[in-house]
Amino acid sequence: MLDSITLIQLATSTFEEAGRLDPTLLRPLDAIHLAAALELGDDLETIVTYDERLADAAQNNGVPVTAPS
């Protein structure tokens, strides 16, 4: 599965967007993860996480979530 993951360099705007997400729901690194996913828009197939808070926040923002077994 890891072979299919693409790494990207984040822009400053990604970190700024992460700061605007609801801080009561997400830890800082989770907010960055979600902000980066949101920037990908329709190019994003899914966000991979086992973290329930991140999964809930992603789904609330229309991002599909996968938790591999």
N, CA, C and O atoms as a Tinker XYZ file with bonds, in Angstrom:
   276  protein
     1  N      0.819000   -1.189000    0.000000    73     2
     2  CA     0.000000    0.000000    0.000000    64     1     3
     3  C      0.867000    1.259000    0.000000    63     2     4     5
     4  O      0.519000    2.241000   -0.656000    81     3
     5  N      1.977000    1.249000    0.714000    73     3     6
     6  CA     2.816000    2.444000    0.788000    64     5     7
     7  C      3.392000    2.837000   -0.564000    63     6     8     9
     8  O      3.696000    4.009000   -0.784000    81     7
     9  N      3.547000    1.888000   -1.464000    73     7    10
    10  CA     4.058000    2.201000   -2.803000    64     9    11
    11  C      3.117000    3.102000   -3.582000    63    10    12    13
    12  O      3.546000    3.785000   -4.512000    81    11
    13  N      1.841000    3.115000   -3.219000    73    11    14
    14  CA     0.861000    3.914000   -3.951000    64    13    15
    15  C      0.662000    5.302000   -3.351000    63    14    16    17
    16  O     -0.154000    6.071000   -3.859000    81    15
    17  N      1.383000    5.641000   -2.289000    73    15    18
    18  CA     1.256000    6.953000   -1.651000    64    17    19
    19  C      2.223000    7.927000   -2.302000    63    18    20    21
    20  O      3.400000    7.619000   -2.493000    81    19
    21  N      1.718000    9.104000   -2.642000    73    19    22
    22  CA     2.530000   10.147000   -3.256000    64    21    23
    23  C      2.866000   11.206000   -2.214000    63    22    24    25
    24  O      1.976000   11.694000   -1.517000    81    23
    25  N      4.135000   11.565000   -2.102000    73    23    26
    26  CA     4.564000   12.621000   -1.191000    64    25    27
    27  C      4.571000   13.948000   -1.934000    63    26    28    29
    28  O      4.987000   14.016000   -3.090000    81    27
    29  N      4.111000   15.003000   -1.267000    73    27    30
    30  CA     4.102000   16.334000   -1.872000    64    29    31
    31  C      4.729000   17.333000   -0.910000    63    30    32    33
    32  O      4.715000   17.134000    0.305000    81    31
    33  N      5.279000   18.406000   -1.463000    73    31    34
    34  CA     5.809000   19.487000   -0.634000    64    33    35
    35  C      4.668000   20.455000   -0.349000    63    34    36    37
    36  O      3.914000   20.817000   -1.252000    81    35
    37  N      4.543000   20.871000    0.903000    73    35    38
    38  CA     3.444000   21.746000    1.294000    64    37    39
    39  C      3.829000   23.212000    1.173000    63    38    40    41
    40  O      4.953000   23.605000    1.487000    81    39
    41  N      2.882000   24.006000    0.715000    73    39    42
    42  CA     3.069000   25.451000    0.611000    64    41    43
    43  C      2.718000   26.111000    1.940000    63    42    44    45
    44  O      2.042000   25.513000    2.777000    81    43
    45  N      3.168000   27.319000    2.125000    73    43    46
    46  CA     2.845000   28.082000    3.330000    64    45    47
    47  C      1.341000   28.191000    3.512000    63    46    48    49
    48  O      0.846000   28.152000    4.638000    81    47
    49  N      0.613000   28.329000    2.416000    73    47    50
    50  CA    -0.847000   28.464000    2.492000    64    49    51
    51  C     -1.504000   27.231000    3.115000    63    50    52    53
    52  O     -2.568000   27.337000    3.725000    81    51
    53  N     -0.884000   26.078000    2.966000    73    51    54
    54  CA    -1.420000   24.857000    3.576000    64    53    55
    55  C     -1.381000   24.968000    5.093000    63    54    56    57
    56  O     -2.336000   24.597000    5.775000    81    55
    57  N     -0.282000   25.476000    5.612000    73    55    58
    58  CA    -0.155000   25.643000    7.061000    64    57    59
    59  C     -1.114000   26.714000    7.570000    63    58    60    61
    60  O     -1.662000   26.595000    8.666000    81    59
    61  N     -1.315000   27.757000    6.773000    73    59    62
    62  CA    -2.265000   28.802000    7.153000    64    61    63
    63  C     -3.685000   28.245000    7.197000    63    62    64    65
    64  O     -4.446000   28.546000    8.117000    81    63
    65  N     -4.038000   27.436000    6.208000    73    63    66
    66  CA    -5.365000   26.809000    6.183000    64    65    67
    67  C     -5.528000   25.862000    7.368000    63    66    68    69
    68  O     -6.603000   25.800000    7.965000    81    67
    69  N     -4.489000   25.134000    7.708000    73    67    70
    70  CA    -4.542000   24.232000    8.864000    64    69    71
    71  C     -4.849000   25.012000   10.135000    63    70    72    73
    72  O     -5.559000   24.522000   11.013000    81    71
    73  N     -4.319000   26.216000   10.234000    73    71    74
    74  CA    -4.577000   27.057000   11.398000    64    73    75
    75  C     -6.001000   27.562000   11.476000    63    74    76    77
    76  O     -6.462000   27.959000   12.546000    81    75
    77  N     -6.706000   27.550000   10.350000    73    75    78
    78  CA    -8.097000   28.010000   10.332000    64    77    79
    79  C     -9.097000   26.887000   10.630000    63    78    80    81
    80  O    -10.270000   27.157000   10.887000    81    79
    81  N     -8.647000   25.647000   10.597000    73    79    82
    82  CA    -9.541000   24.527000   10.906000    64    81    83
    83  C     -9.873000   24.530000   12.390000    63    82    84    85
    84  O     -9.130000   25.085000   13.200000    81    83
    85  N    -10.978000   23.915000   12.738000    73    83    86
    86  CA   -11.450000   23.906000   14.124000    64    85    87
    87  C    -10.415000   23.256000   15.047000    63    86    88    89
    88  O    -10.225000   22.041000   15.005000    81    87
    89  N     -9.750000   24.056000   15.874000    73    87    90
    90  CA    -8.674000   23.517000   16.720000    64    89    91
    91  C     -9.162000   22.580000   17.817000    63    90    92    93
    92  O     -8.373000   21.805000   18.355000    81    91
    93  N    -10.439000   22.634000   18.158000    73    91    94
    94  CA   -10.927000   21.750000   19.214000    64    93    95
    95  C    -11.082000   20.321000   18.726000    63    94    96    97
    96  O    -11.155000   19.391000   19.530000    81    95
    97  N    -11.135000   20.139000   17.409000    73    95    98
    98  CA   -11.307000   18.796000   16.862000    64    97    99
    99  C     -9.994000   18.124000   16.506000    63    98   100   101
   100  O     -9.883000   16.901000   16.577000    81    99
   101  N     -8.998000   18.914000   16.123000    73    99   102
   102  CA    -7.787000   18.337000   15.543000    64   101   103
   103  C     -6.519000   18.761000   16.261000    63   102   104   105
   104  O     -6.400000   19.894000   16.727000    81   103
   105  N     -5.588000   17.848000   16.341000    73   103   106
   106  CA    -4.243000   18.188000   16.791000    64   105   107
   107  C     -3.532000   18.871000   15.626000    63   106   108   109
   108  O     -3.961000   18.727000   14.481000    81   107
   109  N     -2.448000   19.616000   15.892000    73   107   110
   110  CA    -1.790000   20.390000   14.824000    64   109   111
   111  C     -1.384000   19.575000   13.595000    63   110   112   113
   112  O     -1.664000   19.990000   12.471000    81   111
   113  N     -0.739000   18.436000   13.781000    73   111   114
   114  CA    -0.317000   17.653000   12.613000    64   113   115
   115  C     -1.508000   17.077000   11.851000    63   114   116   117
   116  O     -1.456000   16.931000   10.630000    81   115
   117  N     -2.574000   16.753000   12.568000    73   115   118
   118  CA    -3.785000   16.278000   11.898000    64   117   119
   119  C     -4.421000   17.399000   11.083000    63   118   120   121
   120  O     -4.935000   17.159000    9.990000    81   119
   121  N     -4.389000   18.618000   11.609000    73   119   122
   122  CA    -4.928000   19.765000   10.877000    64   121   123
   123  C     -4.136000   20.000000    9.589000    63   122   124   125
   124  O     -4.719000   20.320000    8.553000    81   123
   125  N     -2.818000   19.844000    9.649000    73   123   126
   126  CA    -1.984000   19.991000    8.448000    64   125   127
   127  C     -2.321000   18.888000    7.445000    63   126   128   129
   128  O     -2.441000   19.152000    6.248000    81   127
   129  N     -2.471000   17.670000    7.924000    73   127   130
   130  CA    -2.826000   16.535000    7.068000    64   129   131
   131  C     -4.148000   16.824000    6.341000    63   130   132   133
   132  O     -4.246000   16.628000    5.130000    81   131
   133  N     -5.152000   17.286000    7.077000    73   131   134
   134  CA    -6.458000   17.565000    6.486000    64   133   135
   135  C     -6.401000   18.754000    5.539000    63   134   136   137
   136  O     -7.000000   18.710000    4.464000    81   135
   137  N     -5.695000   19.811000    5.913000    73   135   138
   138  CA    -5.579000   20.982000    5.035000    64   137   139
   139  C     -4.931000   20.602000    3.708000    63   138   140   141
   140  O     -5.360000   21.067000    2.652000    81   139
   141  N     -3.912000   19.768000    3.756000    73   139   142
   142  CA    -3.260000   19.312000    2.522000    64   141   143
   143  C     -4.223000   18.484000    1.681000    63   142   144   145
   144  O     -4.257000   18.614000    0.457000    81   143
   145  N     -4.994000   17.641000    2.331000    73   143   146
   146  CA    -5.975000   16.827000    1.611000    64   145   147
   147  C     -7.029000   17.705000    0.948000    63   146   148   149
   148  O     -7.417000   17.457000   -0.194000    81   147
   149  N     -7.490000   18.725000    1.654000    73   147   150
   150  CA    -8.505000   19.621000    1.101000    64   149   151
   151  C     -7.986000   20.370000   -0.118000    63   150   152   153
   152  O     -8.742000   20.628000   -1.055000    81   151
   153  N     -6.708000   20.719000   -0.113000    73   151   154
   154  CA    -6.125000   21.426000   -1.257000    64   153   155
   155  C     -6.100000   20.564000   -2.515000    63   154   156   157
   156  O     -6.140000   21.094000   -3.625000    81   155
   157  N     -6.036000   19.264000   -2.360000    73   155   158
   158  CA    -5.995000   18.372000   -3.517000    64   157   159
   159  C     -7.340000   18.283000   -4.230000    63   158   160   161
   160  O     -7.406000   17.922000   -5.406000    81   159
   161  N     -8.404000   18.612000   -3.513000    73   159   162
   162  CA    -9.729000   18.627000   -4.125000    64   161   163
   163  C    -10.098000   17.290000   -4.750000    63   162   164   165
   164  O     -9.949000   16.240000   -4.126000    81   163
   165  N    -10.582000   17.337000   -5.994000    73   163   166
   166  CA   -11.052000   16.131000   -6.680000    64   165   167
   167  C     -9.929000   15.159000   -7.030000    63   166   168   169
   168  O    -10.195000   14.002000   -7.356000    81   167
   169  N     -8.674000   15.616000   -6.966000    73   167   170
   170  CA    -7.550000   14.722000   -7.249000    64   169   171
   171  C     -7.309000   13.723000   -6.117000    63   170   172   173
   172  O     -6.608000   12.727000   -6.297000    81   171
   173  N     -7.890000   13.992000   -4.962000    73   171   174
   174  CA    -7.705000   13.116000   -3.801000    64   173   175
   175  C     -8.679000   11.948000   -3.864000    63   174   176   177
   176  O     -9.890000   12.142000   -3.973000    81   175
   177  N     -8.148000   10.750000   -3.796000    73   175   178
   178  CA    -9.004000    9.559000   -3.779000    64   177   179
   179  C     -9.489000    9.249000   -2.370000    63   178   180   181
   180  O    -10.659000    8.924000   -2.171000    81   179
   181  N     -8.590000    9.349000   -1.389000    73   179   182
   182  CA    -8.947000    9.053000   -0.005000    64   181   183
   183  C     -7.851000    9.568000    0.917000    63   182   184   185
   184  O     -6.720000    9.792000    0.485000    81   183
   185  N     -8.187000    9.753000    2.177000    73   183   186
   186  CA    -7.202000   10.067000    3.204000    64   185   187
   187  C     -7.066000    8.795000    4.054000    63   186   188   189
   188  O     -8.072000    8.204000    4.448000    81   187
   189  N     -5.851000    8.381000    4.330000    73   187   190
   190  CA    -5.606000    7.144000    5.066000    64   189   191
   191  C     -5.281000    7.490000    6.510000    63   190   192   193
   192  O     -4.303000    8.184000    6.787000    81   191
   193  N     -6.113000    7.000000    7.432000    73   191   194
   194  CA    -5.883000    7.278000    8.848000    64   193   195
   195  C     -6.618000    6.266000    9.715000    63   194   196   197
   196  O     -7.661000    5.734000    9.335000    81   195
   197  N     -6.051000    6.014000   10.883000    73   195   198
   198  CA    -6.733000    5.244000   11.916000    64   197   199
   199  C     -7.289000    6.177000   12.989000    63   198   200   201
   200  O     -8.029000    5.734000   13.867000    81   199
   201  N     -6.944000    7.452000   12.929000    73   199   202
   202  CA    -7.329000    8.432000   13.940000    64   201   203
   203  C     -8.797000    8.827000   13.758000    63   202   204   205
   204  O     -9.174000    9.354000   12.712000    81   203
   205  N     -9.616000    8.573000   14.770000    73   203   206
   206  CA   -11.051000    8.846000   14.659000    64   205   207
   207  C    -11.356000   10.333000   14.518000    63   206   208   209
   208  O    -12.247000   10.711000   13.758000    81   207
   209  N    -10.624000   11.182000   15.244000    73   207   210
   210  CA   -10.877000   12.628000   15.137000    64   209   211
   211  C    -10.568000   13.136000   13.741000    63   210   212   213
   212  O    -11.338000   13.907000   13.169000    81   211
   213  N     -9.439000   12.704000   13.191000    73   211   214
   214  CA    -9.081000   13.120000   11.840000    64   213   215
   215  C    -10.077000   12.555000   10.833000    63   214   216   217
   216  O    -10.486000   13.259000    9.910000    81   215
   217  N    -10.466000   11.312000   10.998000    73   215   218
   218  CA   -11.443000   10.700000   10.090000    64   217   219
   219  C    -12.766000   11.458000   10.127000    63   218   220   221
   220  O    -13.350000   11.737000    9.080000    81   219
   221  N    -13.240000   11.790000   11.320000    73   219   222
   222  CA   -14.495000   12.542000   11.448000    64   221   223
   223  C    -14.388000   13.915000   10.800000    63   222   224   225
   224  O    -15.283000   14.333000   10.065000    81   223
   225  N    -13.290000   14.614000   11.073000    73   223   226
   226  CA   -13.103000   15.950000   10.497000    64   225   227
   227  C    -13.010000   15.876000    8.977000    63   226   228   229
   228  O    -13.565000   16.724000    8.278000    81   227
   229  N    -12.314000   14.870000    8.466000    73   227   230
   230  CA   -12.196000   14.702000    7.014000    64   229   231
   231  C    -13.566000   14.452000    6.399000    63   230   232   233
   232  O    -13.934000   15.091000    5.413000    81   231
   233  N    -14.313000   13.534000    6.973000    73   231   234
   234  CA   -15.640000   13.229000    6.445000    64   233   235
   235  C    -16.558000   14.443000    6.527000    63   234   236   237
   236  O    -17.361000   14.672000    5.623000    81   235
   237  N    -16.450000   15.221000    7.598000    73   235   238
   238  CA   -17.256000   16.442000    7.736000    64   237   239
   239  C    -16.911000   17.471000    6.669000    63   238   240   241
   240  O    -17.719000   18.348000    6.365000    81   239
   241  N    -15.715000   17.368000    6.098000    73   239   242
   242  CA   -15.280000   18.279000    5.038000    64   241   243
   243  C    -15.380000   17.633000    3.654000    63   242   244   245
   244  O    -14.841000   18.161000    2.681000    81   243
   245  N    -16.066000   16.496000    3.567000    73   243   246
   246  CA   -16.291000   15.845000    2.287000    64   245   247
   247  C    -15.129000   15.041000    1.747000    63   246   248   249
   248  O    -15.091000   14.729000    0.557000    81   247
   249  N    -14.175000   14.699000    2.611000    73   247   250
   250  CA   -13.003000   13.930000    2.185000    64   249   251
   251  C    -13.235000   12.450000    2.499000    63   250   252   253
   252  O    -13.529000   12.110000    3.645000    81   251
   253  N    -13.110000   11.563000    1.506000    73   251   254
   254  CA   -13.258000   10.130000    1.770000    64   253   255
   255  C    -12.125000    9.619000    2.665000    63   254   256   257
   256  O    -10.989000   10.085000    2.570000    81   255
   257  N    -12.444000    8.666000    3.526000    73   255   258
   258  CA   -11.476000    8.146000    4.500000    64   257   259
   259  C    -11.314000    6.639000    4.327000    63   258   260   261
   260  O    -12.284000    5.917000    4.100000    81   259
   261  N    -10.060000    6.177000    4.440000    73   259   262
   262  CA    -9.739000    4.751000    4.424000    64   261   263
   263  C     -8.926000    4.425000    5.665000    63   262   264   265
   264  O     -7.962000    5.121000    5.984000    81   263
   265  N     -9.318000    3.364000    6.365000    73   263   266
   266  CA    -8.546000    2.858000    7.503000    64   265   267
   267  C     -8.190000    1.411000    7.180000    63   266   268   269
   268  O     -8.990000    0.510000    7.431000    81   267
   269  N     -6.992000    1.176000    6.623000    73   267   270
   270  CA    -6.638000   -0.187000    6.216000    64   269   271
   271  C     -6.544000   -1.142000    7.399000    63   270   272   273
   272  O     -6.256000   -0.744000    8.528000    81   271
   273  N     -6.793000   -2.402000    7.107000    73   271   274
   274  CA    -6.723000   -3.404000    8.180000    64   273   275
   275  C     -5.400000   -4.123000    8.164000    63   274   276
   276  O     -5.163000   -5.000000    8.995000    81   275
